[in-house]
Amino acid sequence: MLIDFRSDTVTRPTPAMKKSMLEAKLGDDVFGEDPTVNALQHKMSKMFGFDDALFCPSGTMTNQIAIKCHTQPGDEVICDERSHIYQYEGGGIAMNSGCSVKLLEGDLGRLHSSMIEHAVNDKSDVHKAYSSLVSLENTCNRGGGACYDFSGFAAIKKVCIQHDLKLHLDGARLFNAIIAKRENPKAYGKIFDSISICLSKGLGAPVGSVLLGDKKLIDKARRIRKVFGGGMRQAGILAVAGIYALENHVKRLATDHEHAKALADILKSKSFVGEIYPVETNIIIFEIAGKYKSAKNFTHSLEKKDILMIPMSPTFVRMVTHLDISEKMIQKTIKEIKKL
Ligand SMILES: Cc1ncc(COP(=O)(O)O)c(C=O)c1O
């Protein structure tokens, strides 16, 4: 039994999800004629209180399209130093949008409104790049799945309005935050100018992310998606997996969060574990101190027992719980960690 905690992207479609894929009604989505893609876009835009939505192949693409929509070449994007858009999108902010980045040191990936207030450049100073976009992440991947308190968003939005900044949310794991914090998705539509949500992480769909925004933004985003090569044809065969996931795999995220807490509890009891980031959702990031010396040594020793994890840095390891991790797998992992 292989137990794969490397990421929640490793989930495979369930038999019921595959059945829905075989039965999906299809059309050409570049012509706007795929009824299933249209249904997914409609469902998600209504759920979050937006006018419209756009189905794309990946979360990287929805983030990059949003950044391009909100900026002009030469502008500056404000984000946390740990954010996915900066760390893991191949320098796409510079390559696709010609923008520079102002990196802030938040609390486990979360920014405070006062930090943004100080980071905005004076628009009348010709020496400075034009600050045009703030991008937040919820949950924060490199922050161990940390979630914002919703009041923080309202304060940030206020700063954005004062300084004429657009506000984007990388919500790759937004449903994890919504479940953990018992939030109403519609509240997000009142704050953000755009949101990217992944269907292919904890929700268990094989492919796909959705960008949410107003009609003007999504019309522009559809054009940019085509330019980026992301216009897909009978994409309903993928979109239907997203619809299935939204209907069947959202509430169960609470189980992933419980599993993550159980793993964190056992790790805390081990002398070779140093710091553990607070576990709020499905990600556990912890430091290897004592006898294993490095994150790689530790992950290699677990690999021999068919338990996979990711070294995040020379000394930190990440584990992610998800749909394909059963209670039995959690119990086996706890047993193996206890023996170490
Ligand atoms: C926070 C965050 N944003 C965006 C992405 C990008 O998603 P994709 O792998 O679909 O490009 C990821 C992927 O892990 C992520 O963790």
The ligand as an SDF file (V2000), in Angstrom:
LIG
                    3D

 16 16  0  0  0  0  0  0  0  0999 V2000
   -1.2560   27.8550   -3.8070 C   0  0  0  0  0  0  0  0  0  0  0  0
   -1.1800   27.3110   -5.1940 C   0  0  0  0  0  0  0  0  0  0  0  0
   -1.5220   28.0890   -6.2350 N   0  0  0  0  0  0  0  0  0  0  0  0
   -1.4830   27.6500   -7.4950 C   0  0  0  0  0  0  0  0  0  0  0  0
   -1.1010   26.3700   -7.7840 C   0  0  0  0  0  0  0  0  0  0  0  0
   -0.9990   25.9610   -9.2270 C   0  0  0  0  0  0  0  0  0  0  0  0
   -1.8020   24.9540   -9.6130 O   0  0  0  0  0  0  0  0  0  0  0  0
   -1.4480   24.0500  -10.9000 P   0  0  0  0  0  0  0  0  0  0  0  0
   -0.5480   22.9940  -10.4050 O   0  0  0  0  0  0  0  0  0  0  0  0
   -2.7940   23.5650  -11.3270 O   0  0  0  0  0  0  0  0  0  0  0  0
   -0.8090   24.9310  -11.9110 O   0  0  0  0  0  0  0  0  0  0  0  0
   -0.7270   25.5030   -6.7480 C   0  0  0  0  0  0  0  0  0  0  0  0
   -0.2980   24.1280   -7.0520 C   0  0  0  0  0  0  0  0  0  0  0  0
    0.1050   23.3580   -6.2120 O   0  0  0  0  0  0  0  0  0  0  0  0
   -0.7710   25.9870   -5.4150 C   0  0  0  0  0  0  0  0  0  0  0  0
   -0.4010   25.2210   -4.3800 O   0  0  0  0  0  0  0  0  0  0  0  0
  1  2  1  0
  2  3  1  0
  2 15  2  0
  3  4  2  0
  4  5  1  0
  5  6  1  0
  5 12  2  0
  6  7  1  0
  7  8  1  0
  8  9  2  0
  8 10  1  0
  8 11  1  0
 12 13  1  0
 12 15  1  0
 13 14  2  0
 15 16  1  0
M  END
$$$$
